[in-house]
């Protein structure tokens, strides 16, 4: 049994910059609104969360509106992948990479929308 972060988006996702290993996947996981495109081992260290936030910012940069979903799920042959809780945040409201640190079973939807301050 291993914890993984699963990433989905309404746009095609690239492989990233290599600081975190993202593996392509095509899992269908109940609770996600978009196709799961990548998985990576659970992200817990600060540098891993910073890399994930940078990946999200790079992915969303070309788009005015974009949605990414990330979830921390336990992957086991004995247990079905399952989202147990959900929350939402606007990308411009993420000021600390630790906001991406998720409890097991939690899915976070991150929306990029036009922002004017």
C-alpha positions as CSV (number, residue, x, y, z in Angstrom):
1,X,0.0,0.0,0.0
2,X,1.4,3.3,-1.1
3,X,0.1,6.9,-1.0
4,X,0.1,8.7,-4.4
5,X,-0.8,12.1,-5.6
6,X,-3.1,11.9,-8.7
7,X,-3.3,14.9,-11.1
8,X,-6.1,15.6,-13.5
9,X,-7.0,18.6,-15.6
10,X,-9.4,19.9,-18.2
11,X,-6.3,20.5,-20.4
12,X,-3.7,18.1,-21.6
13,X,-0.8,18.0,-19.0
14,X,2.9,17.9,-19.8
15,X,5.6,15.8,-18.1
16,X,7.0,18.7,-16.0
17,X,10.5,19.7,-15.3
18,X,11.8,16.5,-13.9
19,X,12.3,17.6,-10.2
20,X,9.3,15.3,-9.3
21,X,8.7,12.1,-11.2
22,X,5.2,12.2,-12.7
23,X,4.1,8.9,-14.3
24,X,1.4,8.9,-17.0
25,X,-1.7,7.0,-16.0
26,X,-5.3,6.6,-17.3
27,X,-7.0,5.6,-14.1
28,X,-10.7,6.3,-13.8
29,X,-11.1,7.4,-10.2
30,X,-14.6,8.2,-8.9
31,X,-14.7,11.8,-7.6
32,X,-12.5,13.4,-10.2
33,X,-14.3,15.7,-12.7
34,X,-11.5,15.3,-15.3
35,X,-9.4,12.4,-16.6
36,X,-6.5,11.5,-14.3
37,X,-3.3,12.1,-16.3
38,X,-0.5,11.6,-13.9
39,X,0.5,10.0,-10.6
40,X,3.5,10.5,-8.3
41,X,4.5,9.2,-5.0
42,X,3.0,11.1,-2.1
43,X,4.4,14.6,-1.8
44,X,5.3,15.6,1.8
45,X,8.5,17.5,1.7
46,X,8.5,21.3,1.2
47,X,10.6,21.1,-1.9
48,X,8.2,18.6,-3.4
49,X,5.2,20.8,-2.7
50,X,7.1,23.8,-4.2
51,X,7.8,21.7,-7.3
52,X,4.1,20.7,-7.6
53,X,3.0,24.3,-7.3
54,X,5.5,25.4,-9.9
55,X,4.2,22.6,-12.2
56,X,0.7,23.8,-11.7
57,X,1.6,27.4,-12.5
58,X,3.5,26.3,-15.6
59,X,0.6,24.1,-16.7
60,X,-2.0,26.8,-16.3
61,X,0.2,29.7,-17.7
62,X,-1.0,29.5,-21.3
63,X,-4.7,29.5,-20.4
64,X,-7.0,32.2,-19.1
65,X,-9.2,29.6,-17.5
66,X,-8.0,26.2,-16.4
67,X,-8.8,23.6,-13.7
68,X,-6.4,21.1,-12.1
69,X,-7.5,18.5,-9.5
70,X,-5.0,16.8,-7.2
71,X,-5.7,14.0,-4.7
72,X,-3.8,12.1,-2.1
73,X,-5.0,8.5,-2.3
74,X,-3.9,5.2,-1.0
75,X,-3.1,2.8,-3.8
76,X,-3.6,-0.8,-2.8
77,X,-4.7,-4.1,-4.5
78,X,-7.1,-4.5,-1.6
79,X,-8.8,-1.1,-1.6
80,X,-10.5,0.7,-4.5
81,X,-9.1,4.2,-5.2
82,X,-11.7,6.5,-3.6
83,X,-12.0,10.2,-3.0
84,X,-13.4,10.8,0.5
85,X,-13.4,14.6,0.7
86,X,-13.2,17.6,-1.6
87,X,-12.3,21.3,-1.5
88,X,-11.7,24.1,-3.9
89,X,-9.3,27.0,-4.2
90,X,-8.5,29.7,-6.7
91,X,-4.9,29.4,-8.0
92,X,-4.1,33.1,-7.2
93,X,-5.1,32.3,-3.5
94,X,-2.3,29.8,-3.1
95,X,0.4,31.7,-1.3
96,X,2.2,28.8,0.4
97,X,3.1,25.4,-1.2
98,X,1.9,23.7,2.0
99,X,-1.6,24.5,0.9
100,X,-1.1,21.5,-1.5
101,X,-0.4,19.1,1.3
102,X,-3.5,16.9,1.4
103,X,-4.8,14.4,3.8
104,X,-5.3,10.8,2.6
105,X,-8.5,10.6,0.5
106,X,-8.8,14.3,-0.1
107,X,-9.2,15.9,-3.5
108,X,-8.4,19.6,-4.1
109,X,-9.7,21.4,-7.2
110,X,-7.6,24.4,-8.2
111,X,-9.1,26.9,-10.6
112,X,-7.3,29.5,-12.6
113,X,-9.6,32.4,-13.6
114,X,-8.9,35.9,-14.7
115,X,-7.8,37.9,-11.7
116,X,-7.6,41.6,-11.4
117,X,-6.5,43.3,-8.1
